[in-house]
Amino acid sequence: MKPPRRWHLFLQILAFAPVLFPATAVSRPAATDEAAAYSLIPEPFIFCTTCHGVELRGNAAVGAPRLNGMPGWYVMRQMQAFRQGLRGTHPDDATGMEMQPQAAALSDQALQDAVAFVTAVPVRAETVERTVNGDAGRGESLYATCAACHGNAGQGNRALGAPALAGQSDWYLVRQLNRYLAGARGYAKADNRGRQMRAAAGVLAGEADIRDVVAYINTLPAEKATHE
């Protein structure tokens, strides 16, 4: 399905933002420019950007993670997990339960279009915000287990089904690791990848370990993450 012309115009605004608005492109676009970008987003995806942001940078205030730069195969897999109830149905996963019905309402074609939209938005690694503090030196040793799948640079590995960690919202990584440890994610028998990750997260003893390993992930260059 060919994306509508308004979609292309929206992406052009994002692509040329650093040239047109050099003082604001890396941090926050001017309100008028943001409003213009919203007006050009294809209507079916307005609800995505309401939580995840115009450039899909994420929004900690509403618990929406960064999608900008996330590989399409991983977005598709997670959306399918939500649709099938493999994720977002555990009572201790409040934000997941908000996302699950959104994904379940999409047709197959709408799901493909949504993934295409996410991967078409220009990747802006320089906009990654780091908010988690911890002992990155200690976190490096804890990350050894993670590196087996996610790569030494947190770049991800499609063959192993492991997404990039470098460049992801750090608060989101903390939240998801906590949910794996609590059994609120990776609980469904049919969620093989999730169950593998839940077992891998078991090497972390608690909040201190989680924050330390995420603090180390924050030191990994987002530019090296695999976005395809």
Steps between C-alpha positions, in 0.01 A plus 500: 500500500650833395518754783278809450663820374442670837723235656785595266453868583513420871824306458647785296431738789684264734788446259562871447432608859872541583542728199183700538504523880864449608449648846223262594530188287717301743298581810137607466347644182322835525132466583391625158730254322375212718141593424580505128655155523194365685274636226685292239502168684273243332178492703521132606828571680400814691430288808852349480663842502271629775687276745828422324558851361518655153846351442414192706760594764282365781340669799587391853207701642250261338725192501542492121844371392716632220413342165735716293769270366332178612534231228183413313524126563502563876214749487298246302578221744397703801181626335409142416572398859263771619234393248525136607487583869854373559584841635293769667254269674676459835328700778836640616578644157285814499658671199505173307128463566449844347692403187348155454153610381657759269693225322208256506283752314733511198434298188790313340541778243477773761766323705734484201436869431568592863834316497589665169421838655719437805799392291458786251546774759864618482722359775640770726742337742608842629158551659536208742449622858682328784325512837615192693788523745700201618844342521584454131828325587317236698230491234758408236568168672128434535450577131713201396190279506305754292781529244460137398179593317488880482864546397802654667393846385131443571444509125250214494496176304208418272608138454462451875186713522678747728424870445752780538530631854728795423283803438186367668327699775701408811202536735314257274782245522484524880123453497508200267780326691299547817196348329697202378627440854149538641352264242284772343671447164609173346221321684309350205595145403488588130729801544827314443716810458346663803556191713863485388546862598330444834746221575796714392384787720514264794874568537406846632441496874279807518465873445866585562618246242242622251598865535870417476465297182278766341752767603759301306270466199475879507873516425459301177478717186147503362643564154623139485159348565352287224186667368415261218 
